[in-house]
């Protein structure tokens, strides 16, 4: 096959066949097709798109580029959840034990933070001793005992995705719905799941800022999953403000434990119940979403979800005492209030900027492999629509030095809009579930 011809055809909007996709991907992986040619083809995809069948073919090839786990020895339907990322998004941490205690088997493959978004693995690893790097047999053993396990993807799962993403990241071809779809689904389905619940974020802290873009990504993710023989449901949810009140790794673990105790911020609780309802339906333990929501809520209120989380922490090497005493988690030496400079109503967040400010404190990384400080971040004292008073705290900043705290406070204030008139808080759900 002629690579320049394939690039030209995609540039003109033509369909690339499964055989041609296999040729391109294999050639890129074995380096017989140079990165500059693959970059040109990716740019053509960015501008001309792909059909659902093309996207499914690409996803299947990426998925089969490495090990594909078989989890048939585990009971029931294997269900995972994926979020496209945001600020303060700790939902997987209370969600997994709540849904697992309801009877759903959850092999959860999660990621690390990059850019302005936080990563589930980074949050969990703020628990002393906890490991998210397990061999396959230990992964299975943990799931058999407690119903779920959360680990990171190893190098053998969908290696084509990793190599393609590295190229996309340096060639301006990341924001392509077909390529995003292939990246998400290839890793999830290589991990052996049968069904997937997708939380597609929209707003100032999301990669898909516009609701229409997020809704299109949700639609494509579900359609392509179906073409690959997998069940999927996608919801579009708001990221126009940080989710919950905590932004930062150990701080978000504290908030997650509060949710599992039947407390926690209303938006984190609500999204846990909504996504949990979807997972119980796909997992076959609830007849509909209403029944699933009630089941997940009951498991939290009874304490079963918290008990599952405590046992899971222990099984993956963490200190279970932190679940009952979160003060054992890493804490920052400097905690300062960020007072409001005026009285009014909180009318807007530049959520992405708040995520970047937390990262600058050390909560995140600019590149994969950078170290992460588990103790730093923000705890919000006001959310959109709340009245704020001059001199009263908008948030607390947790930092290592007074200088770090002062810089972070300045960035936080600049990311907040205060209006004279009351504004309505945004709806958490932007689009209903798609299935």
C-alpha positions as CSV (number, residue, x, y, z in Angstrom):
1,X,0.0,0.0,0.0
2,X,1.1,3.5,-0.7
3,X,1.3,5.7,2.4
4,X,1.1,9.1,0.7
5,X,-1.9,7.9,-1.2
6,X,-3.7,6.9,2.0
7,X,-2.9,10.3,3.5
8,X,-4.2,12.1,0.4
9,X,-7.4,10.0,0.4
10,X,-8.1,10.7,4.0
11,X,-7.3,14.4,3.4
12,X,-10.1,14.3,0.8
13,X,-12.5,12.7,3.3
14,X,-12.4,9.2,2.0
15,X,-12.8,6.1,4.2
16,X,-9.8,4.1,5.2
17,X,-10.5,0.4,5.1
18,X,-9.8,-2.0,8.0
19,X,-6.9,-3.5,6.0
20,X,-5.4,-0.1,5.3
21,X,-5.7,0.9,9.0
22,X,-3.9,-2.3,9.9
23,X,-1.2,-1.5,7.5
24,X,-0.8,2.0,8.8
25,X,-0.8,1.0,12.5
26,X,1.6,-2.0,12.1
27,X,3.9,0.1,10.0
28,X,3.9,2.9,12.6
29,X,4.6,0.4,15.4
30,X,7.4,-1.4,13.7
31,X,8.8,2.0,12.4
32,X,8.6,1.1,8.7
33,X,6.2,4.1,8.5
34,X,7.9,7.2,9.8
35,X,6.3,9.4,12.4
36,X,6.0,12.4,9.9
37,X,3.8,10.3,7.7
38,X,1.6,9.1,10.5
39,X,1.4,12.7,11.8
40,X,0.1,13.8,8.4
41,X,-2.5,11.0,8.4
42,X,-3.6,11.9,12.0
43,X,-4.0,15.6,10.9
44,X,-6.1,14.5,8.0
45,X,-8.3,12.5,10.5
46,X,-8.6,15.6,12.7
47,X,-9.9,17.7,9.9
48,X,-12.0,15.1,7.9
49,X,-13.1,12.7,10.7
50,X,-13.9,9.0,10.5
51,X,-17.0,7.0,10.2
52,X,-18.2,4.9,13.1
53,X,-17.0,1.8,11.4
54,X,-13.6,3.3,10.7
55,X,-13.4,4.3,14.3
56,X,-14.4,0.8,15.5
57,X,-11.8,-0.8,13.2
58,X,-9.1,1.5,14.5
59,X,-10.1,0.8,18.1
60,X,-10.1,-2.9,17.6
61,X,-6.6,-2.8,16.1
62,X,-5.3,-0.6,18.9
63,X,-6.9,-2.9,21.5
64,X,-5.3,-6.0,19.9
65,X,-1.9,-4.5,19.6
66,X,-0.9,-6.0,22.9
67,X,-2.3,-8.2,25.6
68,X,-6.1,-8.6,25.9
69,X,-7.1,-9.8,29.3
70,X,-9.7,-12.6,29.7
71,X,-11.7,-12.2,32.9
72,X,-14.2,-15.0,32.1
73,X,-13.2,-16.7,35.4
74,X,-14.6,-13.8,37.4
75,X,-18.4,-13.8,38.2
76,X,-21.0,-11.7,36.4
77,X,-20.9,-8.9,33.9
78,X,-17.6,-7.0,34.2
79,X,-18.4,-3.3,34.2
80,X,-15.9,-0.3,34.3
81,X,-16.4,3.4,34.4
82,X,-14.5,6.2,32.6
83,X,-14.4,9.9,32.9
84,X,-13.0,12.2,30.3
85,X,-11.3,14.2,33.1
86,X,-11.8,17.3,35.1
87,X,-10.9,19.2,38.3
88,X,-11.9,17.6,41.6
89,X,-13.3,14.5,39.8
90,X,-12.8,11.8,42.5
91,X,-16.0,9.9,41.6
92,X,-14.3,6.5,40.9
93,X,-13.1,6.3,44.5
94,X,-16.5,6.2,46.3
95,X,-18.3,4.8,43.2
96,X,-16.4,1.5,42.8
97,X,-16.8,0.2,46.4
98,X,-20.5,1.3,46.5
99,X,-21.3,-0.5,43.2
100,X,-19.2,-3.5,44.0
101,X,-20.9,-4.0,47.4
102,X,-24.2,-4.0,45.3
103,X,-22.9,-7.1,43.5
104,X,-21.3,-5.7,40.3
105,X,-17.8,-7.0,39.3
106,X,-15.6,-4.0,38.6
107,X,-12.1,-4.4,37.0
108,X,-11.3,-0.7,36.9
109,X,-8.3,0.6,34.8
110,X,-7.6,4.2,35.7
111,X,-5.1,6.9,34.7
112,X,-2.9,9.6,36.1
113,X,-3.4,13.3,36.0
114,X,-2.0,15.3,33.1
115,X,-2.4,18.9,32.2
116,X,-5.1,20.6,34.3
117,X,-6.9,17.3,35.2
118,X,-6.4,15.1,38.2
119,X,-5.8,11.4,38.0
120,X,-7.5,8.7,40.1
121,X,-4.2,6.7,40.6
122,X,-2.5,9.8,42.0
123,X,-5.3,10.4,44.4
124,X,-5.3,6.8,45.6
125,X,-1.5,6.6,46.0
126,X,-1.7,9.3,48.6
127,X,-2.9,6.5,50.9
128,X,0.2,5.2,52.6
129,X,1.4,2.0,51.1
130,X,-1.3,1.6,48.5
131,X,-0.2,0.1,45.2
132,X,-2.0,0.5,41.9
133,X,0.5,-1.7,40.0
134,X,-0.7,-5.3,40.4
135,X,0.1,-8.4,38.4
136,X,-2.9,-9.9,36.6
137,X,-3.3,-12.7,39.2
138,X,-3.3,-10.3,42.1
139,X,-5.8,-8.1,40.2
140,X,-8.1,-11.1,39.9
141,X,-7.7,-12.1,43.5
142,X,-8.6,-8.7,44.8
143,X,-11.7,-8.6,42.6
144,X,-12.8,-12.0,43.8
145,X,-12.6,-11.0,47.4
146,X,-14.0,-7.5,47.4
147,X,-15.8,-7.2,44.0
148,X,-13.5,-4.6,42.5
149,X,-9.9,-3.5,41.9
150,X,-8.5,-0.2,40.6
151,X,-5.1,-0.3,38.9
152,X,-3.2,1.5,36.2
153,X,-2.8,0.2,32.6
154,X,0.5,-1.7,32.2
155,X,2.7,-1.4,29.2
156,X,1.3,-4.6,27.6
157,X,-2.3,-3.2,27.3
158,X,-3.0,-1.3,24.0
159,X,0.6,-0.2,23.3
160,X,-0.5,1.3,20.0
161,X,-2.6,3.8,22.0
162,X,0.4,4.9,24.0
163,X,2.6,5.4,21.0
164,X,-0.1,7.2,19.0
165,X,-1.0,9.5,21.9
166,X,2.7,10.5,22.3
167,X,2.6,11.5,18.6
168,X,-0.8,13.2,18.8
169,X,0.4,15.2,21.9
170,X,3.2,16.9,19.9
171,X,1.4,17.3,16.6
172,X,-1.7,19.2,17.6
173,X,-4.0,16.2,16.9
174,X,-5.3,15.4,20.3
175,X,-8.9,17.0,20.0
176,X,-10.2,14.5,17.4
177,X,-13.4,12.6,18.5
178,X,-12.5,9.4,16.5
179,X,-9.0,9.4,18.0
180,X,-10.2,10.1,21.5
181,X,-12.7,7.3,21.2
182,X,-10.1,4.9,20.0
183,X,-7.8,5.9,22.8
184,X,-10.4,5.5,25.6
185,X,-12.1,2.3,24.4
186,X,-9.0,0.4,23.3
187,X,-7.5,0.5,26.8
188,X,-10.8,-0.3,28.5
189,X,-11.7,-3.3,26.3
190,X,-8.2,-4.6,26.3
191,X,-8.7,-4.9,30.1
192,X,-11.5,-7.5,29.6
193,X,-14.6,-5.5,30.5
194,X,-18.0,-6.4,29.1
195,X,-19.7,-3.0,29.7
196,X,-18.7,0.6,30.2
197,X,-20.3,3.7,31.8
198,X,-18.8,6.9,30.4
199,X,-18.9,10.3,32.1
200,X,-18.2,12.9,29.4
201,X,-17.3,16.2,30.9
202,X,-18.3,19.6,29.4
203,X,-17.5,23.1,30.5
204,X,-14.6,25.4,31.5
205,X,-12.6,22.5,33.1
206,X,-13.3,19.9,30.4
207,X,-11.4,19.0,27.3
208,X,-14.7,19.2,25.5
209,X,-15.8,22.7,26.6
210,X,-18.9,22.9,24.5
211,X,-22.0,20.7,25.3
212,X,-22.5,19.9,21.6
213,X,-18.9,18.5,21.3
214,X,-19.3,16.5,24.5
215,X,-22.7,15.1,23.4
216,X,-21.1,14.1,20.0
217,X,-18.2,12.3,21.8
218,X,-20.7,10.5,24.1
219,X,-22.7,9.4,21.0
220,X,-19.7,8.1,19.2
221,X,-18.3,6.3,22.3
222,X,-21.6,4.4,22.7
223,X,-22.0,3.6,19.0
224,X,-18.4,2.3,18.6
225,X,-18.7,0.2,21.8
226,X,-21.8,-1.4,20.3
227,X,-19.9,-2.2,17.1
228,X,-17.2,-3.9,19.2
229,X,-19.9,-6.0,20.9
230,X,-19.8,-4.1,24.2
231,X,-22.6,-2.5,26.1
232,X,-22.1,1.2,27.0
233,X,-23.9,4.1,28.5
234,X,-22.6,7.7,28.3
235,X,-23.7,10.8,30.2
236,X,-22.6,14.4,29.7
237,X,-22.0,16.2,33.0
238,X,-20.9,19.7,33.9
239,X,-17.3,20.7,34.6
240,X,-18.1,24.4,34.8
241,X,-16.8,24.3,38.4
242,X,-14.7,21.9,40.4
243,X,-16.5,18.8,41.4
244,X,-17.1,18.7,45.1
245,X,-15.0,21.0,47.2
246,X,-11.6,19.3,47.4
247,X,-9.0,19.7,44.6
248,X,-5.9,17.8,45.4
249,X,-4.9,14.2,45.9
250,X,-5.2,13.5,49.7
251,X,-7.8,16.2,50.1
252,X,-10.0,14.3,47.5
253,X,-9.5,11.0,49.4
254,X,-10.9,12.7,52.5
255,X,-13.9,13.9,50.6
256,X,-14.4,10.4,49.0
257,X,-14.4,8.8,52.5
258,X,-17.0,11.4,53.6
259,X,-19.3,10.3,50.7
260,X,-18.8,6.6,51.7
261,X,-19.9,7.6,55.2
262,X,-23.1,9.0,53.8
263,X,-21.9,12.6,53.9
264,X,-19.9,14.7,51.4
265,X,-20.8,17.5,48.9
266,X,-24.2,17.1,47.2
267,X,-22.8,17.1,43.6
268,X,-20.3,14.3,44.4
269,X,-23.0,12.3,46.1
270,X,-25.4,12.8,43.2
271,X,-23.0,11.9,40.5
272,X,-21.9,8.8,42.5
273,X,-25.6,7.7,42.6
274,X,-26.3,8.5,39.0
275,X,-23.3,6.6,37.6
276,X,-23.8,3.8,40.1
277,X,-27.4,3.4,38.9
278,X,-26.0,3.0,35.3
279,X,-23.4,0.5,36.4
280,X,-25.9,-1.7,38.3
281,X,-28.2,-1.9,35.3
282,X,-25.4,-2.8,32.9
283,X,-24.1,-5.3,35.6
284,X,-27.5,-7.0,35.7
285,X,-28.2,-6.4,39.5
286,X,-30.9,-3.8,39.0
287,X,-33.9,-3.8,36.7
288,X,-33.8,-0.1,36.0
289,X,-31.9,3.1,37.0
290,X,-34.3,4.0,39.8
291,X,-33.8,0.6,41.4
292,X,-30.1,0.8,40.8
293,X,-29.9,4.2,42.5
294,X,-31.8,3.0,45.5
295,X,-29.5,0.0,45.8
296,X,-26.3,2.0,45.6
297,X,-27.7,4.5,48.2
298,X,-28.6,1.7,50.5
299,X,-25.1,0.2,50.3
300,X,-23.6,3.6,51.3
301,X,-26.1,4.2,54.1
302,X,-25.6,0.7,55.6
303,X,-21.8,1.1,55.7
304,X,-21.2,-1.8,53.3
305,X,-19.6,0.5,50.8
306,X,-17.2,1.9,53.3
307,X,-16.3,-1.6,54.5
308,X,-15.6,-2.6,51.0
309,X,-13.3,0.4,50.5
310,X,-11.4,-0.3,53.7
311,X,-10.9,-4.0,52.7
312,X,-9.8,-3.0,49.2
313,X,-7.2,-0.5,50.6
314,X,-5.8,-3.3,52.7
315,X,-5.7,-5.8,49.9
316,X,-3.8,-3.4,47.7
317,X,-1.2,-2.8,50.4
318,X,-2.6,0.5,51.8
319,X,-3.0,1.4,55.5
320,X,-6.7,0.7,56.2
321,X,-6.5,2.9,59.4
322,X,-6.6,5.9,57.1
323,X,-10.2,5.1,56.2
324,X,-11.3,5.5,59.8
325,X,-8.8,8.3,60.5
326,X,-8.1,10.4,57.4
327,X,-5.8,12.6,59.5
328,X,-3.2,9.9,58.8
329,X,-3.1,11.0,55.2
330,X,-0.4,13.4,54.0
331,X,-1.2,17.0,55.0
332,X,0.4,20.3,53.9
333,X,2.4,22.4,56.4
334,X,0.7,25.6,55.3
335,X,-3.0,26.2,55.1
336,X,-4.2,29.7,54.3
337,X,-7.7,31.2,53.6
338,X,-8.2,32.9,50.2
339,X,-10.5,35.9,51.2
340,X,-12.9,37.4,48.7
341,X,-12.0,40.9,47.6
342,X,-15.7,41.9,47.2
343,X,-19.2,41.1,48.2
344,X,-21.6,39.5,45.7
345,X,-22.5,36.1,44.2
346,X,-20.1,33.6,42.8
347,X,-20.9,33.7,39.1
348,X,-18.2,31.8,37.3
349,X,-15.1,29.7,37.5
350,X,-12.2,29.2,35.1
351,X,-12.1,25.6,36.2
352,X,-9.1,24.8,34.0
353,X,-7.1,27.5,35.6
354,X,-7.9,26.2,39.1
355,X,-6.6,22.8,38.1
356,X,-3.4,24.4,36.7
357,X,-3.0,26.4,39.9
358,X,-3.3,23.1,42.0
359,X,-0.8,21.5,39.7
360,X,1.6,24.4,40.2
361,X,1.4,23.7,43.9
362,X,2.6,20.2,43.2
363,X,-0.8,18.3,43.0
364,X,-0.3,17.4,39.3
365,X,2.3,17.1,36.6
366,X,3.2,18.8,33.4
367,X,4.6,15.5,31.9
368,X,4.0,11.8,32.7
369,X,6.6,10.7,35.2
370,X,6.8,14.0,37.1
371,X,6.5,13.6,40.9
372,X,3.2,14.5,42.6
373,X,2.8,16.1,46.1
374,X,-0.2,14.3,47.7
375,X,-0.8,17.0,50.3
376,X,-1.4,20.2,48.4
377,X,-4.4,21.7,46.7
378,X,-7.6,23.7,47.5
379,X,-10.8,23.2,49.5
380,X,-13.6,25.4,48.2
381,X,-15.8,27.3,50.7
382,X,-18.2,28.6,48.0
383,X,-19.7,27.2,44.8
384,X,-21.5,28.8,41.9
385,X,-24.6,30.7,43.0
386,X,-23.4,31.1,46.6
387,X,-23.3,34.6,48.2
388,X,-19.8,35.6,49.2
389,X,-18.7,38.4,51.5
390,X,-15.7,40.6,51.2
391,X,-12.9,39.3,53.5
392,X,-14.6,35.9,53.9
393,X,-12.9,32.8,52.5
394,X,-13.6,31.6,49.0
395,X,-11.3,28.6,49.5
396,X,-8.4,27.4,51.6
397,X,-5.1,26.7,49.9
398,X,-2.9,23.8,51.2
399,X,0.7,24.5,50.3
400,X,4.3,23.8,51.3
401,X,5.4,27.4,51.8
402,X,3.8,30.8,52.3
403,X,5.1,31.9,49.0
404,X,3.4,29.0,47.2
405,X,0.2,29.7,49.0
406,X,0.3,33.4,48.0
407,X,0.9,32.6,44.4
408,X,-1.9,30.0,44.3
409,X,-4.3,32.4,46.1
410,X,-3.7,35.0,43.4
411,X,-4.4,32.5,40.6
412,X,-7.5,31.2,42.3
413,X,-9.0,34.8,42.8
414,X,-8.3,35.5,39.1
415,X,-10.2,32.4,38.1
416,X,-13.3,33.4,40.0
417,X,-16.1,35.8,38.8
418,X,-18.2,37.6,41.4
419,X,-21.4,39.3,40.3
420,X,-23.7,41.8,42.0
421,X,-26.8,39.8,41.1
422,X,-27.6,36.3,42.1
423,X,-27.0,33.6,39.5
424,X,-28.4,30.1,39.2
425,X,-26.0,27.2,39.8
426,X,-25.5,25.1,36.7
427,X,-27.2,21.8,36.3
428,X,-24.9,18.8,37.1
429,X,-26.4,16.8,34.2
430,X,-25.9,18.4,30.8
431,X,-27.3,15.5,28.7
432,X,-29.4,12.5,29.8
433,X,-27.9,9.0,29.6
434,X,-27.4,7.5,26.2
435,X,-27.5,3.8,25.6
